[in-house]
Amino acid sequence: MSVFNFYEAFDRNVGWITAQELDILKTKRVAIAGLGGVGGYHLLTLLRLGVSKFNIAEMDVVELANFNRQVCAGVSNIGKRKIDVLERLGKDINPEADFRLFPEGVNDDNLEAFLEDVDLYVDGLDFFVLDIRKKIFKECFEKIIPAMTTAPLGMGVAHLNFMPDGMSFDEYFRLDDAQGDDRFIKFLIGLSPSMLQRGYLVDMSRVDFSQKKGPSTPMSCELCAGVAGTEALKILLGRRDVMRAPYGCHFDAYRHKMKMTWRPWGNRNIFQVILFFLVKRLMIKNDK
């Protein structure tokens, strides 16, 4: 086997980026919390783009229930720590990559270290993990670190960037204005103001906020990595056309639709207030 050469390995990226920009990407450090459904794909996509420094956090092990959507999931990996599997896969793509591991996940004690030297934060946390997600985004905003969240919805993807000169995560989602399952509804409609995915959900009973479970597809997770990787490229290279919250986008492959969304005042926007009550009524009806 030939000796690994970074520039030969990722030369085919050049053309869409310059050789000088490939050098820039090599120096950037990206933090990813959560390496499950979308986080693992984010990591491998950014590695193949040429990003070579990562802070990654994940506390779970591979289980059979992960097989439908997670890049780390396979029979040979059952019971292994996801973070170890992803580090191995990452090193197989770029043996020179620098990984700082946080196998206990992100918490109050290590949040500062998790974001140390970071140029971009990419959210890979499970949908139902809200408290630490809020803290990470708040810390990013205070540290002037660009941050993004990309949601796998049905067979599509919704994306939001939270830039230091734009609206913050807290200002947009307003999760503190709600309690209990209402927080999940607010998070959902903030991610997906257009709700393109709802039209082909065939079994509403599989959406269960009380059990913190919902259906997923492999296509949506891989679409997320493509969108997040593209936005990461623009942010890390200082491209001008970076979307900022309250602007967002939602592409649904099943419906062949793309929606650009704009919600001034975030979830306090009148359309979001109406959407909240519509979704809540639907969830109450589903529970009966």
Residue, then its C-alpha position, 0 to 999 in steps of 0.5 A: m500500500s502506498v504511503f498516505n498523501f493528503y493532497e493526492a487523497f483530496d485533490r479531486n476537491v480542487g476545482w470546486i475549491t482552490a488548492q489554497e482553500l484546501d490548505i485552509l480546510k486542512t487547518k480548520r477544527v470542527a466540533i461535532a456533538g453526537l455521532g449517531g444518525v447525522g453526526g457520523y455522516h457529518l464527520l466522514t463528509l468533512l474528512r473527505l472535504g479535507v477538514s483534518k481537525f475534530n472535537i467529537a463527542e458521543m457516549d453511546v454504543v452501537e445497537l441493532a436499532n441504529f442499523n437503518r440510519q447510522v454510518c457506524a452501525g454494523v454487525s461487527n460493531i455491535g456493543k462498541r463505542k460509536i466514538d471509537v468506531l467513527e475515529r477508526l473510520g475517520k483515520d482510515i480516510n485521513p490517517e493524519a487527522d487530529f481527533r479530540l475525543f469526548p466519550e462521555g458526551v458534552n456536559d457542563d464540566n467539559l463544554e469549555a474544552f469541547l469548544e476549545d480551538v473550534d472554528l465551527y460547531v456542527d450539531g449531531l445530537d438526537f432530536f430530543v436532547l435539548d438542554i445540552r444543545k441549548k448550552i452548546f449553541k449559547e456558548c458558541f454564540e458567546k465565543i463567536i463560533p459559527a454553529m449549525t443544525t441540520a435535521p433529518l425529516g422524513m426523506g429530506v433535510a432542513h438546515l439552519n446556520f447560527m452565525p455570530d452576526g445573526m440571530s442566536f439559537d435561543e432567540y430563534f427557537r424560544l424553547d424557554d417559553a415552553q415546558g414539557d413536550d411543547r419544547f419538542i414541538k417548538f424545536l420541530i416547527g423551528l427546524s421545519p417551518s414548511m413541514l414538507q415531510r408531514g404529507y407522506l407520514v403513513d403512521m402518525s403513531r410512530v411519532d411519540f414525544s413521551q417516549k422520545k422516539g420518532p421514525s427515520t430514514p437513511m436517505s435523510c441522514e445522508l442528505c443532511a451530510g451533503v447540506a451541512g458539508t456544503e454550508a460548512l465549506k462556505i463558512l470555513l472558507g469565508r464565502r459570502d453567501v452564507m445563510r443565517a437564521p432566521y433564514g433556513c432551507h428545507f429540501d424534501a426528496y420524496r416530494h421533489k420540493m425545496k423551500m427557503t424559509w424566513r421567520p423573523w422573530g423565530n418561533r414568536n413569528i405569527f405563522q409559527v404561533i399558529l403552526f405550534f397550535l396546529v401541531k400540538r392539536l395533531m399530537i393530542k389527537n394522536d395520543k387519544 
